[in-house]
Amino acid sequence: MENLNSIKKEILQKIKSAESDDNVEEIRIRELGKKGRITKLLSELGKLNQEERKKLGPEINDLKNKVLEEIEEKKEFFLDQTLNKKLLEEKVDVTLPVKSSQNTNGRIHPVSQVLDEITEIFGSLGYEIADGPDIETEYYNFNALNIPESHPARQMHDTFYFDEFDKDQGQSVLRTHTSPVQVRTMEEGKPPFRFISPGRTYRCDSDQTHTPMFHQIEGLSVDKETNLGHLKWTLETFLSSFFEIKNTKIQMRPSYFPFTEPSLEIDVLCDRSGPVLKIGEGSDWLEVAGAGMVHPNVLKSANIDPDIYQGFAFGFGLDRLAQLKYGIPDLRTFFSGDIRWLRHYGFSALDIPTLSRGLKK
Ligand code: DAH
């Protein structure tokens, strides 16, 4: 048997001065492989007498373990080195422009954009957001809003009916407007109320200005002294902020809705004399919303005493607001799912000038 100590010294020195992982692997095979030097020493133990075996056995095993340990450590060192080198070499240069074929970012739909803008503005005015189901009952969609069964307004709505029928709630319908959220929300809480409710609405109608599904935004403010002056200020403030113009004016025209008394059409000042419609200028008027003072019967539907509380309500077409603000002519294109349209009219998530900006000073 060779001198174990000198073997150990020699191997450890070789491991230490190895220059690559391959070098270390060569040492491992030479010493610990099937025909390796240490392997051979171990197999030769059998030929020795018991006493020698007892003495040399543990010594050779120690040698083997020590060599293994050193080899592993050195291998790990080279692995780290390769990784670090790779990390340095493969650094991404963020200053390089993106190839156009890789520019597949999504765009924000104008309806989502406008919805965000509107909620932000009403949020700044202290309005909460209320929600209701798309599949409504005749009761909430009509009766609770002072539209009884025989009322001609039911025909005006071109309602989609479901087969389902409940003896108290009537037939299920796709809601024809967001107004049912008024009663649903008031039933759940206590006055005063101040909320808006945006959402999808449905009517059996389709042409350049109508789609079977469209979006509305409902507004409701109920308190002891809420009046038409408050409504006027609220809508003028909202419209000025939304269209980003100073102090726009509205005109209130008498109208009729079963759930308001008096009922009004809201027109905003506009200029139609040039090639593009300008909101907030000129001397023309453009209809943008329906509104009015909440009918006492609607308050009663929500168990609110109309002798103590009164309020105003309004309803905007969300898609129409988007069309007006961003100059989008055909309503049907909003829902056609054409990616080219969305690239053109959509908004980038990282570069939106008006998103979440709230009321302008
Ligand atoms: N719900 C009405 C519609 O769909 C819009 C509307 C008018 C809502 C007057 C209101 C309102 O809250 O006060 O035609």
Boltz pocket constraint, residues with backbone or C-beta under 6 A from the ligand:
constraints:
  - pocket:
      binder: B
      contacts: [[A, 176], [A, 177], [A, 178], [A, 179], [A, 218], [A, 219], [A, 257], [A, 259], [A, 260], [A, 264], [A, 289], [A, 290], [A, 291], [A, 292], [A, 313], [A, 314], [A, 315], [A, 316]]
      max_distance: 6.0
